[in-house]
Amino acid sequence: MYFCAPKFKDMIITKNDIDSLNAEIKISVSPVDYETKVNEGIKKAQKQANMPGFRPGKVPAGLIKKQYGTQILVDEINKLLNDSIYKYIEENKIEILGNPLPKDQTSVDFAHQKDFEFVYQLGLAPHFDVTLDNNNVFTYKMVKVDDELIEKYLKDIRRNYGTPVNPEISGEKDVVFVDINELDESGNIAAGGVFKSTSVSYERVKNESAKSKLVGLKKDDKVVIKINELYDTPIDISVSLGVEKEKAETISCNLQLTVKNISRMEEAELNQELFDKIYGPGTVDGETAFREKIRSELGLMFNADAEKFLKTEVEKKLIEKVNLQLPDSFLKRWLAVANEKPVSAEEIEKDYPNYAKAMQWRLIENKLIKDNNLKVSEEEAKEEAKNFIKGEYARYGQAPAEEDLEKISKDLLSKEKEAQRIFENLYSKKVLDLIKEKCTLQTTEVSYDDFFKN
């Protein structure tokens, strides 16, 4: 055990190491530590007091002390304890996890005691090293941007920029607008049964028998389809037909669909008009250049996904390799206290493994930042804020003016939580860049489907 007992005025603070991850701090408090503040608190309460029989601010100090003295004492000692313990932790460079937790104080009698002892429990950060070298091997998985993927992307573009038409006869991939009636066992419209005017998309129907019946229909045609063939789950039935959940789980009947209209999205032609519409006049000249532009954009887009995959793999492998031990019992108690809403012991036990992994990675990341002297400048943070804002505008097909970008980025960085998020993102990027520089990356290209399979 290790004891440290410096003085803060006449107050004695003692640290007792329970083990490498847990410690206790004992604070001894005497009247000389709190009397001045308590007297100041009584004078302040005296000025503000308004009691029957006394003019405002003229209530005798003895009466104030009798009525409010204990509460003032408790408040002032709590302030003293809070300031002292964090000052002690900072000055002694004690790395803690969570916050100090007071031990059971039920035996303290503030009304009669003069001298007090308070004990706080600490969860200590583990001491460890992280070595980054070529022996650390990580998979850098990338999406292969091949012709097949470009064709899929082109198809989506052509549909998104297509023209809606109303063909006379329905085909595959059309949307059919219908009136739906529930039929009884005799094949007649059921009195008081389900009725809904809605749309049915060929592509969303999974049952092949039902899909085949949606092709070749004309306006006013009627077709009968079993409800469980048209809709895959009770939830689909409930949402699509407005049926109560309980009924949707048991209903089994035929539905009559009466065609009211047919809608089809006619794909846009691959021509200069489309290229100019997407990228602006003259930016892309011809179909070959258009495809190469898409290839480049997909590459950039999937690079971001590759970075996320790498970060996930790095976190998992380094957490396993370093194998940090945490003060688990302490952290579980702290989580119960720190949670804004009441949380049960069962909930904490269930969520703790994920919390512990996040804590372990945060410690590893901070260690790499400190050991490698990684820094994020104000200018870098400003540029990151601008990129974030540009991305938000781009989601709506817009771009901010330069003067607006300056103002919004400045406002964003003035908000503590937003600024913290931006700095944390930049530090995470720098850590990942450091790992890519010092460790071995095994690059592999996989198909789009394989990349997002897991």
HELIX and SHEET records of a PDB file:
HELIX    1   1 PRO A   31  GLN A   48  1                                  18    
HELIX    2   2 ALA A   61  GLU A   91  1                                  31    
HELIX    3   3 ASP A  147  ASN A  160  1                                  14    
HELIX    4   4 TYR A  202  ARG A  204  5                                   3    
HELIX    5   5 GLU A  208  LYS A  213  1                                   6    
HELIX    6   6 ILE A  227  LEU A  230  1                                   4    
HELIX    7   7 PRO A  234  LEU A  241  1                                   8    
HELIX    8   8 LYS A  245  ALA A  248  1                                   4    
HELIX    9   9 GLN A  272  TYR A  279  1                                   8    
HELIX   10  10 GLU A  287  VAL A  322  1                                  36    
HELIX   11  11 ASP A  328  ALA A  338  1                                  11    
HELIX   12  12 ALA A  345  ASP A  371  1                                  27    
HELIX   13  13 GLU A  378  ALA A  394  1                                  17    
HELIX   14  14 GLU A  402  SER A  414  1                                  13    
HELIX   15  15 GLU A  416  LYS A  438  1                                  23    
HELIX   16  16 TYR A  448  PHE A  451  1                                   4    
SHEET    1   A 3 PHE A   3  CYS A   4  0                                        
SHEET    2   A 3 MET A  11  ASP A  17 -1                                        
SHEET    3   A 3 LYS A   7  PHE A   8 -1                                        
SHEET    1   B 5 PHE A   3  CYS A   4  0                                        
SHEET    2   B 5 MET A  11  ASP A  17 -1                                        
SHEET    3   B 5 ASN A  22  VAL A  29 -1                                        
SHEET    4   B 5 PHE A 116  LEU A 124 -1                                        
SHEET    5   B 5 ILE A  96  PRO A 102 -1                                        
SHEET    1   C 2 VAL A 137  VAL A 143  0                                        
SHEET    2   C 2 THR A 440  VAL A 446  1                                        
SHEET    1   D 4 THR A 163  VAL A 165  0                                        
SHEET    2   D 4 ASN A 254  GLU A 266 -1                                        
SHEET    3   D 4 VAL A 175  GLU A 182 -1                                        
SHEET    4   D 4 PHE A 195  SER A 201 -1                                        
SHEET    1   E 3 THR A 163  VAL A 165  0                                        
SHEET    2   E 3 ASN A 254  GLU A 266 -1                                        
SHEET    3   E 3 LYS A 222  LYS A 226 -1                                        
END                                                                             
